[in-house]
Amino acid sequence: MRPAISEKPELSSSKDANAQVVAAAATKGLDAKGLRIMSTMKRVKSAYFATPNDKYVDVPFERMKRAVSSMDPDTFAVAIHGESGTGKSTLLEQRLKEEISFQPIPDGYGNHLYPVLYVKAPSKASMIDLGEEMLDAMGYPVTRRKGESEIVRDVRNYLRRRGTRVVIIDEFQHVLDAPKMKGPTHVADSIKNLLQNPKWPIFIVLLGLPEIKEVVLRDPKDQLLRRVDDFPLLEMSLENDGELVARIILELVEKRAGLRMSADVPPDFIERLMFGAHFRFGMIMKIIYHAIEDALENDQEDVTAQSWEEGYRRLVNGDYDADNNVIASDDWRKIVRPINRNGVFGPVSKRPSS
């Protein structure tokens, strides 16, 4: 059973030599207070909290592990999707960190095999763009522009050479923005061919917004549709998840940041917090991070209502009008802020009185 609280994996960029040099240079410009806040926020943000979605996505990954274990040639794809800000990418990255079956394997010759490949689809991704991204992630960057057939052939060969049986493609909705010629429909057909490669069959996890289902539905022969398991992430609610959010706040505020929760927060604070974040777990976490950082910046020992108001304001890039802030407003349930597919909040409007 996965622990309720664990540590997130390090960012891949943290191992980059140039990133380390730049970070060291930036550290020189921090005073004692800045260093203290940096260290505290790093500790706060490193905590990973399991939600019902972690157990939910156990199902497809257990199926893949069993199939890989038995060398079953009958592969399939999985579509895991949810709205922007629900924490999809963090959930998958944590899964890769904790899953023993997906760790690098010594090949006995000083090298490693890598059972899983994780990539993010580039913007407006055609199959060529996606293939080049996969090759680059495997350490085989394309030095010259190749044709699609060459790219797909290289991807197949390198997946086999690398020992990769599971490919995770994040931000898969980007293929919907690809040019119409050889666009989403063609990508769906190419993914079907990757699954059916007789020399090296693979499992594919498509991760993205709910609209990624459109890619599957655009398969003209419905062959991909029959091979894709659909896993929409569970939405949060106050009734089901309010206590979890309260426990997370106490863990981060008190144990990780060494602060206290102020008594001046409104009694319906948890509901306000979840409502303001559109009940999306990743956005709830961002408000918590912002509020803690605000308290540290102002040398407070408590995370006050004002810090939570600032946390919400930063999330939505809003103004300082209390009537537009769900933490501060008396009529907070009437505040409506639309949010687009990129997780960007729009201007506030007020829901009319019933």
Salt bridges, closest charged atoms under 4 A:
GLU7 OE2 - ARG256 NH2 2.74
ASP58 OD1 - ARG2 NH2 3.06
ASP58 OD1 - ARG95 NH2 2.25
GLU62 OE2 - LYS65 NZ 2.75
GLU98 OE1 - ARG2 NE 3.08
GLU99 OE1 - LYS65 NZ 3.15
GLU99 OE1 - ARG95 NH1 3.36
ASP129 OD1 - ARG145 NH2 3.50
GLU132 OE1 - ARG145 NH1 2.78
GLU148 OE2 - HIS186 NE2 2.38
GLU150 OE2 - ARG144 NH2 3.86
ASP154 OD2 - LYS146 NZ 2.63
ASP154 OD1 - ARG153 NH2 3.98
ASP177 OD2 - ARG341 NH1 3.17
ASP189 OD1 - LYS192 NZ 2.85
GLU211 OE2 - ARG341 NH2 2.55
GLU214 OE1 - ARG218 NH2 3.59
ASP229 OD2 - ARG63 NH1 3.48
ASP230 OD1 - HIS81 NE2 2.74
GLU251 OE1 - LYS255 NZ 3.84
GLU251 OE2 - ARG256 NE 3.61
ASP268 OD1 - ARG272 NE 2.73
GLU271 OE1 - ARG333 NH2 3.19
GLU293 OE1 - ARG314 NH1 3.14
ASP299 OD2 - LYS33 NZ 3.28
GLU301 OE1 - ARG260 NH2 3.53
ASP302 OD1 - ARG260 NE 2.89
GLU310 OE1 - ARG313 NE 2.91
